[in-house]
């Protein structure tokens, strides 16, 4: 897992790189967060876990200190000076026939976080697409198409 300090150092290093070098620089390393339940004992752990939840391409489950649980997509976060001044914005999974709602939760109200949904982009890199293409071509398939998976 890359820490905030490691990310900062990487960004600082890239700012001094030549434009031609940036064309071949490695992308951001993706972590397999699916199913992860981070510890939220300190303020920095809360902030780091919620940053990862914001970057996650699946649903998360937030358990609030009052016992309520919300499962859905975390689409925004606002980091303030304190946990009470910071918040996340989520689109909870809608009930049957109900329109999607949006909600805000303060960082200070969060007791637990779980990366509960399937990471919809896991394993879908360009390299994986090319590998699949060449495997199909080697098997003798014609008119090869690689179709996206259904989103469920």
N, C-alpha and C positions, 0 to 999 in steps of 0.2 A: 504494500500500500504506500502510495506517495503521500508524504505529509505536506502540509501547507508550506513549510520551509523549503522542501525539495522542489515543489512547484514554483515557488518564488525564484529560487536559484536557476531553474530551467528557463524561466521567462527572462530573467536578467541576462543569461548567457545568449539567448536567441536575439536579444535586442542589439548585440554587438556583432552578430553574424552577417556576412555578406548576403545580398539578395539571392545570388546564385546558389549559395549553400542552403538557404531555406527551402528551395524547391525539392530537396531530397531529405530533409530532416524527418526523423521518425515522428509519428503521431503520438498523441497522448495515450499512455498505457491505460487500458481498461481493466478494471478489477471485476471479478465474478462476485457480485454482491447479492445475488439471488438467494434468499433465505437467511441472510445475515441479520443478527440482532446485536447492534452495537451497544457497548456500555455507555451510559450517559451520566457518569459520576461527576465529571467536572464540566465547567463552562466550555473549555476548549473541545472536549469530547462531544458535547451537544452540538457546537458550531460545526465541527468537522463532519459529523454524521449527517447533519442536515444539508451541508454542501454536497455530500455524496448522494443524498436522496434527491436533491434537485437535479443532478446530472443523470440519475438513474432513468432508464427508459421503460420502467414498469411501475406497477402500483406499490405503494408502501402502506403499512398499517401504523397509525399513530395512536398510542394509548395516552390519554390525558390523566393528569393527577386526580381529577374528579371521578375517574373510572370509565369515562366514555371512550369508545374506540371508533376511529374513522379509518376506513380503507379507501384509497383512491390515488389519484395522480397528483403529485406535488409539482406544481408548475411555476411557482415563484417563491422567493424568500427575500426578506428585507432584514439585513443585519444592522442592528443598532448598537449603541454603546453598551447596553446591558441586555440580558436575556429577556427582561420584561419589555424592553423597547424593540425587540426583534420579533419577527413573525414569519410564518409560512402561509402560503395560499394554496389550497387544494381543491380539486374537483372530486368529491366523493363518488363512489360507485352508486349510480341511481337505483332506486327500487323499481320494481316492475311497473312500467308505464309512467314513471315519474320523470320529469325533465331534469337534466343535470343541474346541480346547484354549485355554488362556489362558497368556500368558507375560509376564514382566517383563524390561525391558532398561534398564540404567543409561544416563543421558545420556552419561556418559564413555566408554561402549563403542560409541557410534554414530559411524561414519565418514562415512556418506552417507545422505541421505533423498531419496526421490522420491515425488511425488504421482502414483501410477501408475494408480489406479483412476478410473473415470468418476465425476464428481460427480453423484450421483443426484438432487440437488435443483436443479441449475443450470437456469435459465430457467423455474422453476416458481413464480414469484411470483403473487400474486393479480392483479396487473396483466396478466400474460401469460394467465391464465385468462379474465379479462374480455375481453381482446382477441380471444381465440379464440372466445368465446361470440358476440360481436358480428359477427365475420366469418362465422360459420355462420348467424346470424340474417339478415344482409344477403344471403347466398346463397340465402335462402328455405327453409332447412331447418326442419323441424318437430320437436317433441319432442327438443330439443337436449340432449345429455348429453356432458359432457366427462369421459372415463374416464382414470384414471391409467395411466401406462405400466407395462409389466411390469418387474420389478426384475432380470431375467435369471437 
